[in-house]
Amino acid sequence: MDIISNKIGILALFLTMLGISASPHPFVLIFTYLIHELGHIIFATHLGARLKKFKIGAFKLCISYDTSELSYLKELLVCFGGIVFNLISAIIVAILPIFKGEVSDFFIICNFSLAIMNLYPISVLDGGGILRSTLMIITNEEKSEKICRGVSLICVLIMWLASVYLQLVFSSNLSMFFISVVLLIEFCFSLIK
Protein backbone atom coordinates (compact mmCIF):
# COMPACT_ATOMS: atom_id res chain seq x y z
CA MET A 1 0.00 0.00 0.00
CA ASP A 2 2.85 2.44 0.76
CA ILE A 3 4.34 1.88 -2.70
CA ILE A 4 0.96 2.59 -4.30
CA SER A 5 0.41 5.72 -2.21
CA ASN A 6 3.91 6.99 -3.01
CA LYS A 7 3.39 6.45 -6.73
CA ILE A 8 -0.03 8.13 -6.64
CA GLY A 9 1.33 11.00 -4.54
CA ILE A 10 4.24 11.52 -6.93
CA LEU A 11 1.95 11.47 -9.99
CA ALA A 12 -0.49 13.92 -8.35
CA LEU A 13 2.43 16.16 -7.39
CA PHE A 14 3.84 16.01 -10.92
CA LEU A 15 0.50 16.92 -12.51
CA THR A 16 -0.08 19.71 -9.99
CA MET A 17 3.38 21.19 -10.58
CA LEU A 18 2.86 20.89 -14.35
CA GLY A 19 -0.37 22.88 -13.98
CA ILE A 20 1.35 25.51 -11.84
CA SER A 21 4.27 25.79 -14.23
CA ALA A 22 1.83 26.43 -17.09
CA SER A 23 0.60 29.47 -15.18
CA PRO A 24 1.80 32.95 -16.19
CA HIS A 25 2.42 33.71 -12.49
CA PRO A 26 3.18 30.47 -10.59
CA PHE A 27 3.99 32.22 -7.30
CA VAL A 28 0.56 33.84 -7.31
CA LEU A 29 -0.99 30.36 -7.45
CA ILE A 30 1.16 29.17 -4.57
CA PHE A 31 0.36 32.30 -2.53
CA THR A 32 -3.36 31.80 -3.23
CA TYR A 33 -3.12 28.23 -1.95
CA LEU A 34 -1.32 29.41 1.21
CA ILE A 35 -4.06 31.99 1.86
CA HIS A 36 -6.61 29.20 1.51
CA GLU A 37 -4.82 26.99 4.02
CA LEU A 38 -4.36 29.92 6.41
CA GLY A 39 -8.15 30.31 6.41
CA HIS A 40 -8.56 26.70 7.52
CA ILE A 41 -5.89 27.12 10.21
CA ILE A 42 -7.49 30.25 11.66
CA PHE A 43 -11.04 28.85 11.58
CA ALA A 44 -9.95 25.52 13.08
CA THR A 45 -7.94 27.01 15.93
CA HIS A 46 -10.62 29.62 16.67
CA LEU A 47 -13.33 26.94 16.83
CA GLY A 48 -11.31 24.76 19.20
CA ALA A 49 -9.71 22.08 17.00
CA ARG A 50 -6.33 20.86 18.18
CA LEU A 51 -3.46 20.74 15.69
CA LYS A 52 -2.36 17.13 15.15
CA LYS A 53 0.16 17.54 12.38
CA PHE A 54 1.79 20.45 10.59
CA LYS A 55 4.42 19.55 8.04
CA ILE A 56 5.96 21.59 5.27
CA GLY A 57 7.95 19.67 2.71
CA ALA A 58 9.06 20.08 -0.86
CA PHE A 59 5.90 21.00 -2.76
CA LYS A 60 3.66 19.75 0.04
CA LEU A 61 1.84 21.25 2.98
CA CYS A 62 0.18 18.84 5.38
CA ILE A 63 -2.10 20.14 8.11
CA SER A 64 -4.40 17.94 10.13
CA TYR A 65 -6.55 18.62 13.15
CA ASP A 66 -8.22 16.61 15.85
CA THR A 67 -11.83 17.55 15.20
CA SER A 68 -13.27 14.79 17.39
CA GLU A 69 -14.48 17.34 19.92
CA LEU A 70 -15.99 19.66 17.31
CA SER A 71 -19.65 19.52 16.40
CA TYR A 72 -20.51 18.84 12.77
CA LEU A 73 -21.53 22.49 12.46
CA LYS A 74 -18.05 23.60 13.56
CA GLU A 75 -16.46 21.10 11.14
CA LEU A 76 -18.61 22.68 8.44
CA LEU A 77 -17.27 26.13 9.36
CA VAL A 78 -13.66 24.87 9.25
CA CYS A 79 -14.31 23.56 5.73
CA PHE A 80 -15.56 27.02 4.74
CA GLY A 81 -12.48 28.75 6.26
CA GLY A 82 -10.25 28.50 3.19
CA ILE A 83 -13.06 29.52 0.85
CA VAL A 84 -13.88 32.58 2.96
CA PHE A 85 -10.21 33.67 3.06
CA ASN A 86 -9.88 33.32 -0.72
CA LEU A 87 -13.01 35.41 -1.30
CA ILE A 88 -11.94 38.10 1.18
CA SER A 89 -8.44 38.27 -0.38
CA ALA A 90 -9.87 38.66 -3.87
CA ILE A 91 -12.28 41.39 -2.76
CA ILE A 92 -9.56 43.32 -0.90
CA VAL A 93 -7.22 43.28 -3.90
CA ALA A 94 -10.09 44.22 -6.23
CA ILE A 95 -11.13 47.18 -4.05
CA LEU A 96 -7.77 48.66 -3.08
CA PRO A 97 -6.42 50.96 -5.77
CA ILE A 98 -2.76 50.17 -5.01
CA PHE A 99 -3.14 46.68 -6.49
CA LYS A 100 -3.78 47.09 -10.20
CA GLY A 101 -2.39 45.28 -13.21
CA GLU A 102 -1.98 41.84 -14.68
CA VAL A 103 -0.64 40.17 -11.52
CA SER A 104 -3.42 41.53 -9.30
CA ASP A 105 -6.05 40.53 -11.87
CA PHE A 106 -4.58 37.04 -11.95
CA PHE A 107 -4.55 36.95 -8.12
CA ILE A 108 -8.24 37.87 -8.04
CA ILE A 109 -9.11 35.21 -10.63
CA CYS A 110 -7.07 32.55 -8.80
CA ASN A 111 -8.71 33.30 -5.46
CA PHE A 112 -12.23 33.27 -6.88
CA SER A 113 -11.47 30.11 -8.88
CA LEU A 114 -10.00 28.29 -5.88
CA ALA A 115 -12.97 29.30 -3.72
CA ILE A 116 -15.48 28.12 -6.32
CA MET A 117 -13.59 24.92 -7.09
CA ASN A 118 -13.46 24.04 -3.39
CA LEU A 119 -17.25 24.22 -3.25
CA TYR A 120 -17.49 21.18 -5.57
CA PRO A 121 -18.78 18.28 -3.46
CA ILE A 122 -15.70 16.11 -4.06
CA SER A 123 -14.42 14.25 -1.00
CA VAL A 124 -10.83 15.54 -1.29
CA LEU A 125 -12.02 19.15 -1.57
CA ASP A 126 -13.68 21.38 1.01
CA GLY A 127 -17.03 20.87 -0.69
CA GLY A 128 -16.76 17.18 0.14
CA GLY A 129 -16.17 18.08 3.78
CA ILE A 130 -19.09 20.48 3.66
CA LEU A 131 -21.34 17.79 2.19
CA ARG A 132 -20.14 15.19 4.72
CA SER A 133 -20.60 17.50 7.72
CA THR A 134 -24.06 18.53 6.52
CA LEU A 135 -25.10 14.91 6.00
CA MET A 136 -23.72 13.90 9.41
CA ILE A 137 -26.09 16.44 10.99
CA ILE A 138 -29.12 14.78 9.40
CA THR A 139 -28.14 11.10 9.00
CA ASN A 140 -25.65 8.48 10.22
CA GLU A 141 -21.99 8.06 9.29
CA GLU A 142 -22.45 5.04 7.02
CA LYS A 143 -25.09 6.73 4.84
CA SER A 144 -23.09 9.95 4.80
CA GLU A 145 -19.95 8.20 3.55
CA LYS A 146 -21.86 6.30 0.84
CA ILE A 147 -23.55 9.46 -0.42
CA CYS A 148 -20.28 11.43 -0.32
CA ARG A 149 -18.39 8.76 -2.29
CA GLY A 150 -21.12 8.58 -4.95
CA VAL A 151 -21.44 12.35 -5.32
CA SER A 152 -17.63 12.72 -5.38
CA LEU A 153 -17.21 10.15 -8.13
CA ILE A 154 -19.93 11.73 -10.27
CA CYS A 155 -18.49 15.25 -9.84
CA VAL A 156 -14.90 14.19 -10.56
CA LEU A 157 -15.96 12.34 -13.70
CA ILE A 158 -18.05 15.28 -14.89
CA MET A 159 -15.13 17.64 -14.31
CA TRP A 160 -12.73 15.33 -16.14
CA LEU A 161 -15.12 14.85 -19.09
CA ALA A 162 -15.71 18.61 -19.31
CA SER A 163 -11.97 19.26 -19.30
CA VAL A 164 -11.38 16.72 -22.07
CA TYR A 165 -14.25 18.20 -24.11
CA LEU A 166 -12.97 21.76 -23.67
CA GLN A 167 -9.46 20.69 -24.62
CA LEU A 168 -10.58 18.82 -27.74
CA VAL A 169 -13.10 21.39 -28.98
CA PHE A 170 -11.53 24.69 -27.92
CA SER A 171 -7.88 23.74 -27.25
CA SER A 172 -8.35 25.45 -23.90
CA ASN A 173 -5.87 25.74 -21.09
CA LEU A 174 -4.77 22.39 -19.67
CA SER A 175 -5.21 23.57 -16.07
CA MET A 176 -8.72 22.15 -15.68
CA PHE A 177 -7.56 18.86 -17.14
CA PHE A 178 -4.61 18.65 -14.71
CA ILE A 179 -6.83 19.54 -11.77
CA SER A 180 -9.45 16.96 -12.73
CA VAL A 181 -6.81 14.24 -13.17
CA VAL A 182 -5.25 15.07 -9.77
CA LEU A 183 -8.71 15.01 -8.15
CA LEU A 184 -9.51 11.70 -9.82
CA ILE A 185 -6.22 10.23 -8.59
CA GLU A 186 -6.78 11.59 -5.08
CA PHE A 187 -10.35 10.22 -5.07
CA CYS A 188 -9.15 6.77 -6.14
CA PHE A 189 -6.43 6.89 -3.49
CA SER A 190 -9.00 7.83 -0.82
CA LEU A 191 -10.95 4.65 -1.69
CA ILE A 192 -7.81 2.51 -1.17
CA LYS A 193 -7.17 3.86 2.36
C-alpha positions in Angstrom: 0.0 0.0 0.0 2.9 2.4 0.8 4.3 1.9 -2.7 1.0 2.6 -4.3 0.4 5.7 -2.2 3.9 7.0 -3.0 3.4 6.5 -6.7 0.0 8.1 -6.6 1.3 11.0 -4.5 4.2 11.5 -6.9 1.9 11.5 -10.0 -0.5 13.9 -8.3 2.4 16.2 -7.4 3.8 16.0 -10.9 0.5 16.9 -12.5 -0.1 19.7 -10.0 3.4 21.2 -10.6 2.9 20.9 -14.3 -0.4 22.9 -14.0 1.3 25.5 -11.8 4.3 25.8 -14.2 1.8 26.4 -17.1 0.6 29.5 -15.2 1.8 33.0 -16.2 2.4 33.7 -12.5 3.2 30.5 -10.6 4.0 32.2 -7.3 0.6 33.8 -7.3 -1.0 30.4 -7.5 1.2 29.2 -4.6 0.4 32.3 -2.5 -3.4 31.8 -3.2 -3.1 28.2 -2.0 -1.3 29.4 1.2 -4.1 32.0 1.9 -6.6 29.2 1.5 -4.8 27.0 4.0 -4.4 29.9 6.4 -8.2 30.3 6.4 -8.6 26.7 7.5 -5.9 27.1 10.2 -7.5 30.3 11.7 -11.0 28.9 11.6 -10.0 25.5 13.1 -7.9 27.0 15.9 -10.6 29.6 16.7 -13.3 26.9 16.8 -11.3 24.8 19.2 -9.7 22.1 17.0 -6.3 20.9 18.2 -3.5 20.7 15.7 -2.4 17.1 15.2 0.2 17.5 12.4 1.8 20.5 10.6 4.4 19.6 8.0 6.0 21.6 5.3 8.0 19.7 2.7 9.1 20.1 -0.9 5.9 21.0 -2.8 3.7 19.8 0.0 1.8 21.2 3.0 0.2 18.8 5.4 -2.1 20.1 8.1 -4.4 17.9 10.1 -6.5 18.6 13.2 -8.2 16.6 15.9 -11.8 17.5 15.2 -13.3 14.8 17.4 -14.5 17.3 19.9 -16.0 19.7 17.3 -19.6 19.5 16.4 -20.5 18.8 12.8 -21.5 22.5 12.5 -18.0 23.6 13.6 -16.5 21.1 11.1 -18.6 22.7 8.4 -17.3 26.1 9.4 -13.7 24.9 9.3 -14.3 23.6 5.7 -15.6 27.0 4.7 -12.5 28.7 6.3 -10.3 28.5 3.2 -13.1 29.5 0.8 -13.9 32.6 3.0 -10.2 33.7 3.1 -9.9 33.3 -0.7 -13.0 35.4 -1.3 -11.9 38.1 1.2 -8.4 38.3 -0.4 -9.9 38.7 -3.9 -12.3 41.4 -2.8 -9.6 43.3 -0.9 -7.2 43.3 -3.9 -10.1 44.2 -6.2 -11.1 47.2 -4.0 -7.8 48.7 -3.1 -6.4 51.0 -5.8 -2.8 50.2 -5.0 -3.1 46.7 -6.5 -3.8 47.1 -10.2 -2.4 45.3 -13.2 -2.0 41.8 -14.7 -0.6 40.2 -11.5 -3.4 41.5 -9.3 -6.0 40.5 -11.9 -4.6 37.0 -12.0 -4.5 37.0 -8.1 -8.2 37.9 -8.0 -9.1 35.2 -10.6 -7.1 32.6 -8.8 -8.7 33.3 -5.5 -12.2 33.3 -6.9 -11.5 30.1 -8.9 -10.0 28.3 -5.9 -13.0 29.3 -3.7 -15.5 28.1 -6.3 -13.6 24.9 -7.1 -13.5 24.0 -3.4 -17.2 24.2 -3.3 -17.5 21.2 -5.6 -18.8 18.3 -3.5 -15.7 16.1 -4.1 -14.4 14.3 -1.0 -10.8 15.5 -1.3 -12.0 19.2 -1.6 -13.7 21.4 1.0 -17.0 20.9 -0.7 -16.8 17.2 0.1 -16.2 18.1 3.8 -19.1 20.5 3.7 -21.3 17.8 2.2 -20.1 15.2 4.7 -20.6 17.5 7.7 -24.1 18.5 6.5 -25.1 14.9 6.0 -23.7 13.9 9.4 -26.1 16.4 11.0 -29.1 14.8 9.4 -28.1 11.1 9.0 -25.7 8.5 10.2 -22.0 8.1 9.3 -22.5 5.0 7.0 -25.1 6.7 4.8 -23.1 10.0 4.8 -19.9 8.2 3.6 -21.9 6.3 0.8 -23.6 9.5 -0.4 -20.3 11.4 -0.3 -18.4 8.8 -2.3 -21.1 8.6 -5.0 -21.4 12.4 -5.3 -17.6 12.7 -5.4 -17.2 10.2 -8.1 -19.9 11.7 -10.3 -18.5 15.2 -9.8 -14.9 14.2 -10.6 -16.0 12.3 -13.7 -18.1 15.3 -14.9 -15.1 17.6 -14.3 -12.7 15.3 -16.1 -15.1 14.9 -19.1 -15.7 18.6 -19.3 -12.0 19.3 -19.3 -11.4 16.7 -22.1 -14.3 18.2 -24.1 -13.0 21.8 -23.7 -9.5 20.7 -24.6 -10.6 18.8 -27.7 -13.1 21.4 -29.0 -11.5 24.7 -27.9 -7.9 23.7 -27.2 -8.4 25.5 -23.9 -5.9 25.7 -21.1 -4.8 22.4 -19.7 -5.2 23.6 -16.1 -8.7 22.1 -15.7 -7.6 18.9 -17.1 -4.6 18.7 -14.7 -6.8 19.5 -11.8 -9.4 17.0 -12.7 -6.8 14.2 -13.2 -5.3 15.1 -9.8 -8.7 15.0 -8.2 -9.5 11.7 -9.8 -6.2 10.2 -8.6 -6.8 11.6 -5.1 -10.3 10.2 -5.1 -9.2 6.8 -6.1 -6.4 6.9 -3.5 -9.0 7.8 -0.8 -10.9 4.7 -1.7 -7.8 2.5 -1.2 -7.2 3.9 2.4 
